[in-house]
Amino acid sequence: MTTYSNTQKWTLLTTIMASSLVFIDGSALNVALPALQKEMELTGTQLLWVINGYALFLSALLMVGGALGDLYGRNRIFLIGLVLFSLSSLVCGLSQNAHQLLVARGFQGVGGALLTPGSLSILSAHFDNENRGKAIGLWSTFSALMGIIGPILGGWLAGMGYWRVIFFLNIPLSIFVFFGVFTKVPESKNEEAQQLDGLGALLVTLGLAGVTYGFTESSDLGFHHPLIFGSVSFGIITLFAFAYSQKTVKYPMMPLSLFQSKTFTGANLMTLFLYTAMSGAMFFVPLNLIQIQGYSEVNTGLSMLPIIICIASISPLMGKYIDKNGYQLPLIVGPMIVAVGYFTFTLIGITDGPSTYWTTFLIPFLLIGIGMGIAVAPLTTAVMGSVNEANIGIASGINNTVARVASVLAIALLGAFALFSFKGEVKEKVMALNIENNVQELLIEEADNFTAATPPSNLSTEIIEETAFIYKNAFVVAFDGVVMIAMILAILSGVVSFLMIKD
């Protein structure tokens, strides 16, 4: 039995709790989105920003947070991030309108970017090679458990009308972690760390912001609008400038030499495709279950558990498998099973509610969970095994950033697609109704509210019922389009593995 020192015990406890903050905040909030949208009266576009405002800054600054910790002290940067994360969580919980909430979510993302990389760095610094694997295993296990608890907690709180408590819970946890790290965990830094790549950090942040803003707002303004076209163009050009800068700066944030490895490049492409599919599809699933299928928030959280349970139970088994047989085959088979799971969503349509769960939504959830469980551990192993030991930290940081960027792009791109599809379907069906033009315009404008769209109460019962069905059916059409795109991305990730990743 492994015996840990007092410092190691506190390091484990505080880093696990810190990562739990981020995991609970993400998984719990997704299930609470419909309740949040209703109370805050968010439009469909604002709903996308609730997730992307946080994810944008988290993904863009993740590698910056790790580099700052190496340079100036991991505990110091970690604690700064923790304070910022907890204060912005408090503002999120107290927000009275959409603008306050969205600004606070952005600051929460900055705090998370400083906090997240420090969690594993501090853990690694206080465990030697012999015990580090076990410690990271414990950290990963408890993080997975938080992923399981999050949807249930979010559903339970949202069902009682207390979605704000999701943010308030971060405060006491943050206070405990702060004093634990400050008083019990010694400071550490990378003595060989070099100068921060400030230019790279600025360019990647501006580039992602331009692309994200353009695609997210496109459903309101249209792609032809100069602001949207200019924003997306600026973002793409700036991202190309970032890639070029990494060839010229002395201490690049993302050394392009790592991409000379075909396996490293393939593994990161796989991560981009697979996690874009996962983040995009799973953003819309709670909206579908609660707003369209009639599930309660608690039932929604419970219904999604098969995904997390499958990933948590299959991943350790895959670790043993790849030690003996290599990682290419699971990276082909896993994504293909995931793709079948996304396709089965399109066979469901509008159901009779939770009573049909076992023959409808359970099937895609199981397939996605099994497929991701097969793929996750081999994908991480492929990334780590494709670089030399000196570059493992940078390689891990790049891969984590790619996964976060995938989440941002998924919500921006697939969110814009879903809103376009939803509004287009509503417009087509409403225009076919035999009602006055001004009423048609009101019903079409209501589509801006996406799943919260409801026909005016002063209409006839027949028109209200017919329009309510149009809104529901329009969402199902949009949802089916999203999961079909997710299916294609999952298949592409398997093809990339076949062509580029070698054991």
Stockholm file with secondary structure:
# STOCKHOLM 1.0

chainA/1-503         MTTYSNTQKWTLLTTIMASSLVFIDGSALNVALPALQKEMELTGTQLLWVINGYALFLSALLMVGGALGDLYGRNRIFLIGLVLFSLSSLVCGLSQNAHQLLVARGFQGVGGALLTPGSLSILSAHFDNENRGKAIGLWSTFSALMGIIGPILGGWLAGMGYWRVIFFLNIPLSIFVFFGVFTKVPESKNEEAQQLDGLGALLVTLGLAGVTYGFTESSDLGFHHPLIFGSVSFGIITLFAFAYSQKTVKYPMMPLSLFQSKTFTGANLMTLFLYTAMSGAMFFVPLNLIQIQGYSEVNTGLSMLPIIICIASISPLMGKYIDKNGYQLPLIVGPMIVAVGYFTFTLIGITDGPSTYWTTFLIPFLLIGIGMGIAVAPLTTAVMGSVNEANIGIASGINNTVARVASVLAIALLGAFALFSFKGEVKEKVMALNIENNVQELLIEEADNFTAATPPSNLSTEIIEETAFIYKNAFVVAFDGVVMIAMILAILSGVVSFLMIKD
#=GR chainA/1-503 SS CCCCCHHHHHHHHHHHHHHHHHHHHHHHHHHHHHHHHHHHTCCHHHHHHHHHHHHHHHHHHHHHHHHHHHHHCHHHHHHHHHHHHHHHHHHHHHCCSHHHHHHHHHHHHHHHHHHHHHHHHHHHHTSCHHHHHHHHHHHHHHHHHHHHHHHHHHHHHHHTTCTTHHHHTHHHHHHHHHHHHHHHSCCCCCTTCCCCCHHHHHHHHHHHHHHHHHHHHHHHHCTTSHHHHHHHHHHHHHHHHHHHHHHHSSSCSSCGGGGGSHHHHHHHHHHHHHHHHHHHHHHHHHHIIIIISCCCHHHHHHHTHHHHHHHHHHHHHHHHHHHHHCSHHHHHHHHHHHHHHHHHHTTTCSCSSGGGGGGTTHHHHHHHHHHHHHHHHHHHHHHHHTSCGGGHHHHHHHHHHHHHHHHHHIIIIIHHHHHHHHHHHHHHHHHTSSSCHHHHHHHHHGGGGGGGCCCCTTSCHHHHHHHHHHHHHHHHHHHHHHHHHHHHHHHHHHHHHHHHCCC
#=GC SS_cons         CCCCCHHHHHHHHHHHHHHHHHHHHHHHHHHHHHHHHHHHTCCHHHHHHHHHHHHHHHHHHHHHHHHHHHHHCHHHHHHHHHHHHHHHHHHHHHCCSHHHHHHHHHHHHHHHHHHHHHHHHHHHHTSCHHHHHHHHHHHHHHHHHHHHHHHHHHHHHHHTTCTTHHHHTHHHHHHHHHHHHHHHSCCCCCTTCCCCCHHHHHHHHHHHHHHHHHHHHHHHHCTTSHHHHHHHHHHHHHHHHHHHHHHHSSSCSSCGGGGGSHHHHHHHHHHHHHHHHHHHHHHHHHHIIIIISCCCHHHHHHHTHHHHHHHHHHHHHHHHHHHHHCSHHHHHHHHHHHHHHHHHHTTTCSCSSGGGGGGTTHHHHHHHHHHHHHHHHHHHHHHHHTSCGGGHHHHHHHHHHHHHHHHHHIIIIIHHHHHHHHHHHHHHHHHTSSSCHHHHHHHHHGGGGGGGCCCCTTSCHHHHHHHHHHHHHHHHHHHHHHHHHHHHHHHHHHHHHHHHCCC
//
